[in-house]
Amino acid sequence: MKKIIFSIFIISLFITGCFKDDEEIRQGYKEAVMPVITNLNPSFFDLADISNTYIEFTVDFETAAKSVTIEETFQGYKKVLGTYTSFPATVRITAAEAVEGIPDVTTASLALGDNFLFEIVAEAPNGVKSRSNILVNASVACESDLTGTYTVIANGSSTDPGPTPDENPAVNYESEVTLTETDVNGIYIISDFSGGLYPLWYDVYGLTPEECEGTIQDICGTLSYYNLFEPYGSPVEGTGSVDPVTGVITLEGTATAWGDTWTLVLTPKK
């Protein structure tokens, strides 16, 4: 399943309208209509294909409604995108439409992490307008689809005296790892951050592969170890990349406290 880096769909509760007293609040709420937002897909502007990218969602009502207007906010600039009067309405907003009319902003100037806020203003048949309690946040991001099983070729060196000479340095050591998506966009659990080298080197101390699970982060094809400490307490740092054609991952890592280093080449298993 594809995950989207920095892509967010936020549902927030707001007071509908602005009224002077409790009676007006009750009356305004009674007369207002609230839209239902579904099918948010895609929910981000793809930086890798910014000229063709769009976000899309459906607006509908459980009761009769006169119209719905889509309002946009980007870096403090606000504008109206359009009004719909037939429901359910499919709202599609291209990146070009999102930046149109915003001073000094073009699709070419958009950067990773830029965020657009879209609000829905509904009008009831009696003319009462209400701002939806659903906000659509669309980030400029990239698709990430790394979940799977990989064959790993690992090369690396340990600074510990425990590994035997035929284990250290490790040359073209082959193993298998899995990458599993998490609930955080672009963050994956890697079953063995060292590509099998830590269990190879440190089984002498009773280390098992299950103790070598870690996390990596993918930001538009650039990888890094994420908030990771190896089993003996050292922070793990390192970076890598994904080949967009083959899906092959290269990843370099270092246990910064000890100086152990490794290079991994992960090839997706078919």
Buried (B, 14 or more C-beta within 10 A) or exposed (E): EEBBBBBBBEEEEEEBBEBEEEEEBEEBBEBBBBBBBEEBEBBBBBBEEBEEBBBBBBBBBEEEBBBBBBBBBBEEEEEEBEEBEEBBBEBEBBBBBBBBEBEEBEBEEBEBEBBBBBBBBBBBEEEBBBBBBBBBBBBBBBBBEBBBBBBBBBBBBBEBEEBEEEBBBBEEBEBBBBBBBEEEBBBBBBBBBBBBBBBBBBBEEEBEBEBBBBBBBBBBBEBBBBEBBBBBEBEBEBBBBBEEEEBBBBBBBBBBBBEBBBBBBBBBEE
